[in-house]
């Protein structure tokens, strides 16, 4: 009898293993398929991140380089009302508009109220700002702010004074 019990026990174990294998086989296939799909999605995400990084650098380069002004600076007219209208069209404060042009907020105020006129370099900067839209102006401001923050974060170089002999 002990031999029959051992044989019966072995047969039950064999059938149980066979049943488990049959039921988990489809799960194993599904897991393998999911892993392949996950790997494919990871590769796609890496490609997209590379493209995004490339496009961001291209956009940053485009925003950093000054736009070519087709008309000469002498051909550009200045109007106090147009400066104010341009600033309001972009939805910028005088300080932000001044950062775009490269002058102080007080200078923009004086231009808008007709108390002063821009120099040639400033007139060229005004003409360059005329051709941009709100989004590009905000992007340029963000770029300028980032540059200022980087400059502020950089440690200043210490200059050594020469000892007098």
Biotite code that builds the C-alpha atoms (Angstrom):
import biotite.structure as struc

atoms = struc.array([
    struc.Atom([0.000, 0.000, 0.000], chain_id="A", res_id=1, res_name="UNK", atom_name="CA", element="C"),
    struc.Atom([2.663, 2.548, 0.681], chain_id="A", res_id=2, res_name="UNK", atom_name="CA", element="C"),
    struc.Atom([3.816, 2.169, -2.923], chain_id="A", res_id=3, res_name="UNK", atom_name="CA", element="C"),
    struc.Atom([0.294, 2.915, -4.221], chain_id="A", res_id=4, res_name="UNK", atom_name="CA", element="C"),
    struc.Atom([0.043, 6.052, -2.057], chain_id="A", res_id=5, res_name="UNK", atom_name="CA", element="C"),
    struc.Atom([3.403, 7.338, -3.337], chain_id="A", res_id=6, res_name="UNK", atom_name="CA", element="C"),
    struc.Atom([2.423, 6.654, -6.942], chain_id="A", res_id=7, res_name="UNK", atom_name="CA", element="C"),
    struc.Atom([-0.941, 8.366, -6.462], chain_id="A", res_id=8, res_name="UNK", atom_name="CA", element="C"),
    struc.Atom([0.783, 11.353, -4.861], chain_id="A", res_id=9, res_name="UNK", atom_name="CA", element="C"),
    struc.Atom([3.265, 11.614, -7.773], chain_id="A", res_id=10, res_name="UNK", atom_name="CA", element="C"),
    struc.Atom([0.459, 11.416, -10.332], chain_id="A", res_id=11, res_name="UNK", atom_name="CA", element="C"),
    struc.Atom([-1.497, 14.161, -8.564], chain_id="A", res_id=12, res_name="UNK", atom_name="CA", element="C"),
    struc.Atom([1.602, 16.377, -8.503], chain_id="A", res_id=13, res_name="UNK", atom_name="CA", element="C"),
    struc.Atom([2.228, 15.735, -12.228], chain_id="A", res_id=14, res_name="UNK", atom_name="CA", element="C"),
    struc.Atom([-1.341, 16.597, -13.161], chain_id="A", res_id=15, res_name="UNK", atom_name="CA", element="C"),
    struc.Atom([-1.257, 19.703, -10.963], chain_id="A", res_id=16, res_name="UNK", atom_name="CA", element="C"),
    struc.Atom([1.973, 20.890, -12.646], chain_id="A", res_id=17, res_name="UNK", atom_name="CA", element="C"),
    struc.Atom([0.462, 20.242, -16.073], chain_id="A", res_id=18, res_name="UNK", atom_name="CA", element="C"),
    struc.Atom([-2.666, 22.214, -15.184], chain_id="A", res_id=19, res_name="UNK", atom_name="CA", element="C"),
    struc.Atom([-0.662, 25.127, -13.734], chain_id="A", res_id=20, res_name="UNK", atom_name="CA", element="C"),
    struc.Atom([1.544, 25.212, -16.834], chain_id="A", res_id=21, res_name="UNK", atom_name="CA", element="C"),
    struc.Atom([-1.511, 25.322, -19.108], chain_id="A", res_id=22, res_name="UNK", atom_name="CA", element="C"),
    struc.Atom([-3.087, 28.176, -17.172], chain_id="A", res_id=23, res_name="UNK", atom_name="CA", element="C"),
    struc.Atom([0.084, 30.281, -16.798], chain_id="A", res_id=24, res_name="UNK", atom_name="CA", element="C"),
    struc.Atom([1.292, 29.788, -20.387], chain_id="A", res_id=25, res_name="UNK", atom_name="CA", element="C"),
    struc.Atom([-1.000, 32.460, -21.808], chain_id="A", res_id=26, res_name="UNK", atom_name="CA", element="C"),
    struc.Atom([-0.009, 34.803, -18.983], chain_id="A", res_id=27, res_name="UNK", atom_name="CA", element="C"),
    struc.Atom([3.689, 34.312, -19.813], chain_id="A", res_id=28, res_name="UNK", atom_name="CA", element="C"),
    struc.Atom([2.997, 35.154, -23.454], chain_id="A", res_id=29, res_name="UNK", atom_name="CA", element="C"),
    struc.Atom([1.068, 38.276, -22.467], chain_id="A", res_id=30, res_name="UNK", atom_name="CA", element="C"),
    struc.Atom([3.879, 39.384, -20.129], chain_id="A", res_id=31, res_name="UNK", atom_name="CA", element="C"),
    struc.Atom([6.461, 38.920, -22.891], chain_id="A", res_id=32, res_name="UNK", atom_name="CA", element="C"),
    struc.Atom([4.311, 40.953, -25.295], chain_id="A", res_id=33, res_name="UNK", atom_name="CA", element="C"),
    struc.Atom([3.858, 43.715, -22.734], chain_id="A", res_id=34, res_name="UNK", atom_name="CA", element="C"),
    struc.Atom([7.606, 43.879, -22.138], chain_id="A", res_id=35, res_name="UNK", atom_name="CA", element="C"),
    struc.Atom([8.242, 44.230, -25.873], chain_id="A", res_id=36, res_name="UNK", atom_name="CA", element="C"),
    struc.Atom([5.679, 47.017, -26.090], chain_id="A", res_id=37, res_name="UNK", atom_name="CA", element="C"),
    struc.Atom([7.157, 48.808, -23.066], chain_id="A", res_id=38, res_name="UNK", atom_name="CA", element="C"),
    struc.Atom([10.644, 48.623, -24.596], chain_id="A", res_id=39, res_name="UNK", atom_name="CA", element="C"),
    struc.Atom([9.269, 50.018, -27.865], chain_id="A", res_id=40, res_name="UNK", atom_name="CA", element="C"),
    struc.Atom([7.554, 52.886, -26.025], chain_id="A", res_id=41, res_name="UNK", atom_name="CA", element="C"),
    struc.Atom([10.766, 53.671, -24.135], chain_id="A", res_id=42, res_name="UNK", atom_name="CA", element="C"),
    struc.Atom([12.687, 53.886, -27.425], chain_id="A", res_id=43, res_name="UNK", atom_name="CA", element="C"),
    struc.Atom([10.023, 56.203, -28.852], chain_id="A", res_id=44, res_name="UNK", atom_name="CA", element="C"),
    struc.Atom([10.144, 58.401, -25.745], chain_id="A", res_id=45, res_name="UNK", atom_name="CA", element="C"),
    struc.Atom([13.943, 58.675, -26.018], chain_id="A", res_id=46, res_name="UNK", atom_name="CA", element="C"),
    struc.Atom([13.684, 59.681, -29.682], chain_id="A", res_id=47, res_name="UNK", atom_name="CA", element="C"),
    struc.Atom([11.089, 62.313, -28.834], chain_id="A", res_id=48, res_name="UNK", atom_name="CA", element="C"),
    struc.Atom([13.197, 63.684, -25.983], chain_id="A", res_id=49, res_name="UNK", atom_name="CA", element="C"),
    struc.Atom([16.144, 64.021, -28.351], chain_id="A", res_id=50, res_name="UNK", atom_name="CA", element="C"),
    struc.Atom([13.957, 65.845, -30.880], chain_id="A", res_id=51, res_name="UNK", atom_name="CA", element="C"),
    struc.Atom([12.594, 68.145, -28.184], chain_id="A", res_id=52, res_name="UNK", atom_name="CA", element="C"),
    struc.Atom([16.087, 68.951, -26.923], chain_id="A", res_id=53, res_name="UNK", atom_name="CA", element="C"),
    struc.Atom([17.231, 69.687, -30.489], chain_id="A", res_id=54, res_name="UNK", atom_name="CA", element="C"),
    struc.Atom([14.237, 71.922, -31.173], chain_id="A", res_id=55, res_name="UNK", atom_name="CA", element="C"),
    struc.Atom([14.700, 73.761, -27.867], chain_id="A", res_id=56, res_name="UNK", atom_name="CA", element="C"),
    struc.Atom([18.316, 74.538, -28.715], chain_id="A", res_id=57, res_name="UNK", atom_name="CA", element="C"),
    struc.Atom([17.307, 75.683, -32.193], chain_id="A", res_id=58, res_name="UNK", atom_name="CA", element="C"),
    struc.Atom([14.617, 77.955, -30.758], chain_id="A", res_id=59, res_name="UNK", atom_name="CA", element="C"),
    struc.Atom([17.044, 79.328, -28.190], chain_id="A", res_id=60, res_name="UNK", atom_name="CA", element="C"),
    struc.Atom([19.585, 80.091, -30.923], chain_id="A", res_id=61, res_name="UNK", atom_name="CA", element="C"),
    struc.Atom([16.859, 81.739, -33.007], chain_id="A", res_id=62, res_name="UNK", atom_name="CA", element="C"),
    struc.Atom([15.765, 83.912, -30.093], chain_id="A", res_id=63, res_name="UNK", atom_name="CA", element="C"),
    struc.Atom([19.320, 84.864, -29.177], chain_id="A", res_id=64, res_name="UNK", atom_name="CA", element="C"),
    struc.Atom([20.418, 86.086, -32.582], chain_id="A", res_id=65, res_name="UNK", atom_name="CA", element="C"),
    struc.Atom([19.101, 89.492, -33.534], chain_id="A", res_id=66, res_name="UNK", atom_name="CA", element="C"),
    struc.Atom([16.648, 89.580, -36.391], chain_id="A", res_id=67, res_name="UNK", atom_name="CA", element="C"),
    struc.Atom([17.917, 90.990, -39.640], chain_id="A", res_id=68, res_name="UNK", atom_name="CA", element="C"),
    struc.Atom([16.319, 94.325, -40.207], chain_id="A", res_id=69, res_name="UNK", atom_name="CA", element="C"),
    struc.Atom([15.473, 94.591, -43.882], chain_id="A", res_id=70, res_name="UNK", atom_name="CA", element="C"),
    struc.Atom([15.081, 98.332, -43.840], chain_id="A", res_id=71, res_name="UNK", atom_name="CA", element="C"),
    struc.Atom([17.925, 100.614, -42.923], chain_id="A", res_id=72, res_name="UNK", atom_name="CA", element="C"),
    struc.Atom([17.911, 102.381, -39.574], chain_id="A", res_id=73, res_name="UNK", atom_name="CA", element="C"),
    struc.Atom([17.597, 105.711, -41.352], chain_id="A", res_id=74, res_name="UNK", atom_name="CA", element="C"),
    struc.Atom([14.329, 104.518, -42.910], chain_id="A", res_id=75, res_name="UNK", atom_name="CA", element="C"),
    struc.Atom([12.788, 103.701, -39.539], chain_id="A", res_id=76, res_name="UNK", atom_name="CA", element="C"),
    struc.Atom([10.529, 106.376, -38.149], chain_id="A", res_id=77, res_name="UNK", atom_name="CA", element="C"),
    struc.Atom([9.978, 106.985, -34.478], chain_id="A", res_id=78, res_name="UNK", atom_name="CA", element="C"),
    struc.Atom([6.683, 107.873, -32.888], chain_id="A", res_id=79, res_name="UNK", atom_name="CA", element="C"),
    struc.Atom([6.006, 108.147, -29.162], chain_id="A", res_id=80, res_name="UNK", atom_name="CA", element="C"),
    struc.Atom([2.478, 106.832, -29.650], chain_id="A", res_id=81, res_name="UNK", atom_name="CA", element="C"),
    struc.Atom([3.715, 103.839, -31.637], chain_id="A", res_id=82, res_name="UNK", atom_name="CA", element="C"),
    struc.Atom([6.105, 102.829, -28.835], chain_id="A", res_id=83, res_name="UNK", atom_name="CA", element="C"),
    struc.Atom([3.276, 102.870, -26.327], chain_id="A", res_id=84, res_name="UNK", atom_name="CA", element="C"),
    struc.Atom([0.914, 101.073, -28.713], chain_id="A", res_id=85, res_name="UNK", atom_name="CA", element="C"),
    struc.Atom([3.538, 98.413, -29.438], chain_id="A", res_id=86, res_name="UNK", atom_name="CA", element="C"),
    struc.Atom([4.197, 97.861, -25.741], chain_id="A", res_id=87, res_name="UNK", atom_name="CA", element="C"),
    struc.Atom([0.477, 97.574, -25.004], chain_id="A", res_id=88, res_name="UNK", atom_name="CA", element="C"),
    struc.Atom([-0.041, 95.245, -27.973], chain_id="A", res_id=89, res_name="UNK", atom_name="CA", element="C"),
    struc.Atom([2.576, 92.913, -26.526], chain_id="A", res_id=90, res_name="UNK", atom_name="CA", element="C"),
    struc.Atom([0.972, 93.237, -23.091], chain_id="A", res_id=91, res_name="UNK", atom_name="CA", element="C"),
    struc.Atom([4.247, 94.151, -21.412], chain_id="A", res_id=92, res_name="UNK", atom_name="CA", element="C"),
    struc.Atom([5.110, 96.535, -18.647], chain_id="A", res_id=93, res_name="UNK", atom_name="CA", element="C"),
    struc.Atom([7.512, 99.363, -19.389], chain_id="A", res_id=94, res_name="UNK", atom_name="CA", element="C"),
    struc.Atom([10.233, 97.514, -17.482], chain_id="A", res_id=95, res_name="UNK", atom_name="CA", element="C"),
    struc.Atom([9.777, 94.300, -19.492], chain_id="A", res_id=96, res_name="UNK", atom_name="CA", element="C"),
    struc.Atom([9.604, 96.201, -22.770], chain_id="A", res_id=97, res_name="UNK", atom_name="CA", element="C"),
    struc.Atom([12.772, 98.031, -21.765], chain_id="A", res_id=98, res_name="UNK", atom_name="CA", element="C"),
    struc.Atom([14.544, 94.704, -21.183], chain_id="A", res_id=99, res_name="UNK", atom_name="CA", element="C"),
    struc.Atom([13.595, 93.582, -24.692], chain_id="A", res_id=100, res_name="UNK", atom_name="CA", element="C"),
    struc.Atom([14.924, 96.780, -26.232], chain_id="A", res_id=101, res_name="UNK", atom_name="CA", element="C"),
    struc.Atom([17.973, 96.931, -23.967], chain_id="A", res_id=102, res_name="UNK", atom_name="CA", element="C"),
    struc.Atom([17.273, 100.206, -22.172], chain_id="A", res_id=103, res_name="UNK", atom_name="CA", element="C"),
    struc.Atom([15.893, 101.285, -18.801], chain_id="A", res_id=104, res_name="UNK", atom_name="CA", element="C"),
    struc.Atom([12.209, 101.542, -17.934], chain_id="A", res_id=105, res_name="UNK", atom_name="CA", element="C"),
    struc.Atom([12.620, 105.302, -17.460], chain_id="A", res_id=106, res_name="UNK", atom_name="CA", element="C"),
    struc.Atom([13.905, 105.607, -21.023], chain_id="A", res_id=107, res_name="UNK", atom_name="CA", element="C"),
    struc.Atom([10.791, 103.858, -22.339], chain_id="A", res_id=108, res_name="UNK", atom_name="CA", element="C"),
    struc.Atom([8.642, 106.195, -20.240], chain_id="A", res_id=109, res_name="UNK", atom_name="CA", element="C"),
    struc.Atom([10.429, 109.232, -21.698], chain_id="A", res_id=110, res_name="UNK", atom_name="CA", element="C"),
    struc.Atom([10.019, 107.907, -25.243], chain_id="A", res_id=111, res_name="UNK", atom_name="CA", element="C"),
    struc.Atom([6.301, 107.287, -24.730], chain_id="A", res_id=112, res_name="UNK", atom_name="CA", element="C"),
    struc.Atom([5.746, 110.806, -23.393], chain_id="A", res_id=113, res_name="UNK", atom_name="CA", element="C"),
    struc.Atom([7.814, 112.449, -26.117], chain_id="A", res_id=114, res_name="UNK", atom_name="CA", element="C"),
    struc.Atom([10.453, 113.744, -23.713], chain_id="A", res_id=115, res_name="UNK", atom_name="CA", element="C"),
    struc.Atom([13.302, 112.052, -25.570], chain_id="A", res_id=116, res_name="UNK", atom_name="CA", element="C"),
    struc.Atom([14.084, 110.180, -28.776], chain_id="A", res_id=117, res_name="UNK", atom_name="CA", element="C"),
    struc.Atom([16.024, 106.920, -29.201], chain_id="A", res_id=118, res_name="UNK", atom_name="CA", element="C"),
    struc.Atom([19.556, 106.798, -30.584], chain_id="A", res_id=119, res_name="UNK", atom_name="CA", element="C"),
    struc.Atom([20.344, 104.826, -33.758], chain_id="A", res_id=120, res_name="UNK", atom_name="CA", element="C"),
    struc.Atom([21.192, 101.604, -31.904], chain_id="A", res_id=121, res_name="UNK", atom_name="CA", element="C"),
    struc.Atom([18.048, 101.891, -29.815], chain_id="A", res_id=122, res_name="UNK", atom_name="CA", element="C"),
    struc.Atom([15.992, 102.672, -32.912], chain_id="A", res_id=123, res_name="UNK", atom_name="CA", element="C"),
    struc.Atom([17.282, 99.476, -34.505], chain_id="A", res_id=124, res_name="UNK", atom_name="CA", element="C"),
    struc.Atom([16.298, 97.529, -31.375], chain_id="A", res_id=125, res_name="UNK", atom_name="CA", element="C"),
    struc.Atom([12.834, 99.135, -31.451], chain_id="A", res_id=126, res_name="UNK", atom_name="CA", element="C"),
    struc.Atom([12.436, 98.152, -35.091], chain_id="A", res_id=127, res_name="UNK", atom_name="CA", element="C"),
    struc.Atom([13.420, 94.566, -34.251], chain_id="A", res_id=128, res_name="UNK", atom_name="CA", element="C"),
    struc.Atom([10.831, 94.418, -31.463], chain_id="A", res_id=129, res_name="UNK", atom_name="CA", element="C"),
    struc.Atom([8.118, 95.717, -33.793], chain_id="A", res_id=130, res_name="UNK", atom_name="CA", element="C"),
    struc.Atom([8.214, 92.518, -35.808], chain_id="A", res_id=131, res_name="UNK", atom_name="CA", element="C"),
    struc.Atom([7.636, 90.051, -32.988], chain_id="A", res_id=132, res_name="UNK", atom_name="CA", element="C"),
    struc.Atom([4.463, 88.765, -31.386], chain_id="A", res_id=133, res_name="UNK", atom_name="CA", element="C"),
    struc.Atom([3.404, 88.213, -27.790], chain_id="A", res_id=134, res_name="UNK", atom_name="CA", element="C"),
    struc.Atom([4.663, 84.646, -27.533], chain_id="A", res_id=135, res_name="UNK", atom_name="CA", element="C"),
    struc.Atom([8.056, 85.430, -28.984], chain_id="A", res_id=136, res_name="UNK", atom_name="CA", element="C"),
    struc.Atom([8.397, 88.516, -26.771], chain_id="A", res_id=137, res_name="UNK", atom_name="CA", element="C"),
    struc.Atom([7.596, 86.450, -23.671], chain_id="A", res_id=138, res_name="UNK", atom_name="CA", element="C"),
    struc.Atom([10.029, 83.760, -24.789], chain_id="A", res_id=139, res_name="UNK", atom_name="CA", element="C"),
    struc.Atom([12.786, 86.354, -25.228], chain_id="A", res_id=140, res_name="UNK", atom_name="CA", element="C"),
    struc.Atom([12.034, 87.793, -21.796], chain_id="A", res_id=141, res_name="UNK", atom_name="CA", element="C"),
    struc.Atom([12.279, 84.341, -20.227], chain_id="A", res_id=142, res_name="UNK", atom_name="CA", element="C"),
    struc.Atom([15.598, 83.835, -21.991], chain_id="A", res_id=143, res_name="UNK", atom_name="CA", element="C"),
    struc.Atom([16.893, 87.180, -20.715], chain_id="A", res_id=144, res_name="UNK", atom_name="CA", element="C"),
    struc.Atom([15.754, 86.396, -17.162], chain_id="A", res_id=145, res_name="UNK", atom_name="CA", element="C"),
    struc.Atom([17.451, 82.997, -17.317], chain_id="A", res_id=146, res_name="UNK", atom_name="CA", element="C"),
    struc.Atom([20.683, 84.664, -18.455], chain_id="A", res_id=147, res_name="UNK", atom_name="CA", element="C"),
    struc.Atom([20.468, 87.169, -15.587], chain_id="A", res_id=148, res_name="UNK", atom_name="CA", element="C"),
    struc.Atom([19.902, 84.376, -13.071], chain_id="A", res_id=149, res_name="UNK", atom_name="CA", element="C"),
    struc.Atom([22.855, 82.411, -14.443], chain_id="A", res_id=150, res_name="UNK", atom_name="CA", element="C"),
    struc.Atom([25.024, 85.513, -14.289], chain_id="A", res_id=151, res_name="UNK", atom_name="CA", element="C"),
    struc.Atom([23.935, 86.170, -10.705], chain_id="A", res_id=152, res_name="UNK", atom_name="CA", element="C"),
    struc.Atom([24.613, 82.561, -9.723], chain_id="A", res_id=153, res_name="UNK", atom_name="CA", element="C"),
    struc.Atom([28.117, 82.556, -11.198], chain_id="A", res_id=154, res_name="UNK", atom_name="CA", element="C"),
    struc.Atom([30.771, 83.313, -8.596], chain_id="A", res_id=155, res_name="UNK", atom_name="CA", element="C"),
    struc.Atom([32.675, 86.466, -9.351], chain_id="A", res_id=156, res_name="UNK", atom_name="CA", element="C"),
    struc.Atom([36.340, 86.098, -10.084], chain_id="A", res_id=157, res_name="UNK", atom_name="CA", element="C"),
    struc.Atom([38.598, 87.510, -7.436], chain_id="A", res_id=158, res_name="UNK", atom_name="CA", element="C"),
    struc.Atom([41.386, 89.678, -8.723], chain_id="A", res_id=159, res_name="UNK", atom_name="CA", element="C"),
    struc.Atom([44.625, 89.562, -6.901], chain_id="A", res_id=160, res_name="UNK", atom_name="CA", element="C"),
    struc.Atom([46.299, 92.843, -6.191], chain_id="A", res_id=161, res_name="UNK", atom_name="CA", element="C"),
    struc.Atom([49.967, 93.045, -6.926], chain_id="A", res_id=162, res_name="UNK", atom_name="CA", element="C"),
    struc.Atom([52.044, 93.626, -3.870], chain_id="A", res_id=163, res_name="UNK", atom_name="CA", element="C"),
    struc.Atom([54.058, 96.819, -3.908], chain_id="A", res_id=164, res_name="UNK", atom_name="CA", element="C"),
    struc.Atom([57.749, 96.326, -3.382], chain_id="A", res_id=165, res_name="UNK", atom_name="CA", element="C"),
])
